[in-house]
């Protein structure tokens, strides 16, 4: 059920991204001013999704875009054989809801419990027409998303599962650093099967790659969600 933005105590949507035209030391920052967040809050509502709940399906009418407040979602396409091909994992401060000719260009599902702002497309389009500064902020965010898509394409071009997994862990670690989170461990809220779909390999290959990295003492696992890099030189070499 949709709720007022004030029901979670927030000041409105956030867009966290690197500014492609300014030095940032690899850290994302909040692109919106308090006034911009307040204006977006007026047109938005709060929606909640349970873990593994489908948010929308590819081809459905694109009536809204979403801004994650808490939680993690995956964006994916479904192959003719029913398999999911994950194109992105998205976190707090990210936007999702890309559309093509009025319908969603992909599907989205909650990996964890998610709280998000829902912004109706018609109201957002009207806002963009009046606020060129907000339009610029969206361009900054889209530039970051494009860089992530390029890195994903490069990852998929690799052939060895161990290299793919190391590159994936490196990507998640860098996202944590960019968000200003502690990096003693890499947090993986997604399942091993989700990782396999993202890096373009099987669940069995993902499991073997984790075993190879732990056997070689490159990483250690506290549990299935927390990874620690113990040999940075070896890890960086494998990840390229």
N, C-alpha and C positions, 0 to 999 in steps of 0.2 A: 504494500500500500504506500502511496506517495504521502510525504509529510512535509511540513514547513521546514525550510533550512534552519530555522532557529531551534528546531527540536533536537538537533545534535550539538548545539552550542557553537556552530561554526559561523564565520563571517561571510561565507559564500564560496563559490567555486575557486579553485586555484589552478594555475597553469605553471608547472615547474619544468624548466628547460634551460639548456645552454643558450646564451645569446651568440649566434653565429658571427656577429660583427664586433664582439668585445672579448678581451681575455677574461677567463673565468677560472683558471687552474683546475679545469675538469669538474667543477662543481655547478650543479643546476641552481637556479634561484627562482624566486617567485616573480613572474613577469607582471602580474596584475597589481594595481594599486588598491588600497582599501576601498576607494570610491568605485572602482571598476568591479570589484568583488561584490560590493553591496548592490550595484545595479543588476548584476547577473543573478544575485540571490533572489531578487524580486521576481524574476521570470522563471526561476527554477523550482523544482520540488525535490525532496529526498526520497530515494527508492532504496530498498534493501533486497539483496539476493542471497539465498543460502548457497553453501558450498555445492558445486556441481550443477547449480541451476542454470538453465539456458536463459540468456538475456534477450537475444533475438536470433533469428535465422536468416541466412543469406536469401535475398529475394523478397523479404518482407518489406512493407512500406516503411521508409525511413522517416519516422515522425519526430525523432529526437536524437540528439547526441548526448553523451554521458561524460561526466568528469568524476574520476574516482576520488573518493574521500578517504576510505580505508579499504584494504583488501587487494587481491590480485585477480585479474581476469586473463583469459586467453582468447585470442582472435584466430579463427581458423576457417578453412574451406573443407568441404566434404567431397571426397573423390567418388567416382561412380561405384566403386566397390564398398563404399561406406566408411572408409578410413578417414580420419581427420588429419589434415595437414596444417599444423600450427604455424602461423606467420608471425605472431608476436605474443609476448607476455607483457602485460601492462600493470602499473602500480599507482600508488597515490599520486595525484597531480597530473596523471595522464588523461587524455581524451580518447574516446572511441565512439564509433558510429558512422564510419565512412560510408558514403552512399554513391550510387551510380544511377543517374536518371530516376531519382526518387525512391530507389530501393536499396537496402543494405547490401554492400559489396562482399560481405563475408558474414560469418556467424560469430557470436561471442558467448562465452560461458564463464561463470564464476569458478575460480579454482579454490578460493577460500570464501568465507562469508564476506560480502561486499556491501559497503554503503557508498552510494554515488549520488551526484546531482544529475537530475534529468532536465535538459534544456530543450524545449520544443523548437523544431527547426524554423517554423514560421516566425517566432519571436526572435530567435537568434539572428536570422537573416535581416530582419528589420533593424536590430541593434548594430549589426555590422555596417549597414548602409549609413549609419549616423556617427559611428565611432571608428575613425581611421587608425587610431592608436591601438585599439583592440585588434583590428585587422592585422596590424604589424606583429602583435604578440602571437597570433595564430600562425603567421608565416614562420616565426622563430621556432615554434613547436613543430610545425610540419618539416622544417629543415632537420631538426633532431630526429624525427621519425624516419626521414629519408636516409640519414646516416645509419640508423639501426637496421633498416631494410637492406642497405648495401653490405653491412657486416654479416647479416644473416645469409645473404646470397653467397658471400665468400666462404662462410662456414659450410654451407651445403656442398660447395665445390670440392671440399676435402674428401678423401676416400677412407682414411683410417678412423675407426670409431673412437680410439683413444684421443686422437687429435681433435676430433669434433667435440668430444666431451670436455677436453681441457679448454678449448675456445669458448664453449658455452659457459663453463664455470668462470672464466676470465670476464666474460660479458656481464654476468650477474654481479660479480665482485665490483666491476667498474660502475655499474648502476647503483650499487650500495654506496660507493664512495661519492658518486655525484650527488646522491641525496643526503650526504652528510652523516650516514649511518656508520656505526662501528664495524670494522672489517676483520676482527679477530677470527670470525667464521663467516662462511658464505651461507646464506639462508636460502634453501630451496623449498618453497611451499608447494611446488608442483610435483606430481607423481613421476616415477621413472618412465612410465608410458608416455606422459606428456613431453618429457625431455626427448625421448626417442622420436616422437612425431615432429618436434621442433628441429632437431639436428639431422633428420632424414635417415634414421636407422631403426633397427628393431629393438624391442624391449630387451631381448637376450643380449644383443650387442652392447646396449647401454650397461647392463649388469656386468658383462665381461670387462668393459672399459673401466668401470668403477673398481672392480677387483684388481685390474692391472695397475692402476694408479696407487691403490692402497698397498698392494704387494711390493711395489717398487719404492714405497715410503715417500711418495710425492705428496699424497694427501692422507688425512685420517678422517674417519667419520664418527662423530659423537652419536648420531642417530641418522635416520634417513633424510632428515631435513637440514642437517648442519655439517658442513664440510670445512676442514681446516687445511690450509696449504702448509706443509712442513718442509718442503724443499723448493724454495722459490725459484732458484736457478733452473732446476730440472723442469718445473712446471712451465716457466716462461718459454723454455726451449721447445717443449712439446706443443704449447699453444701458439708458437710462432711469434 
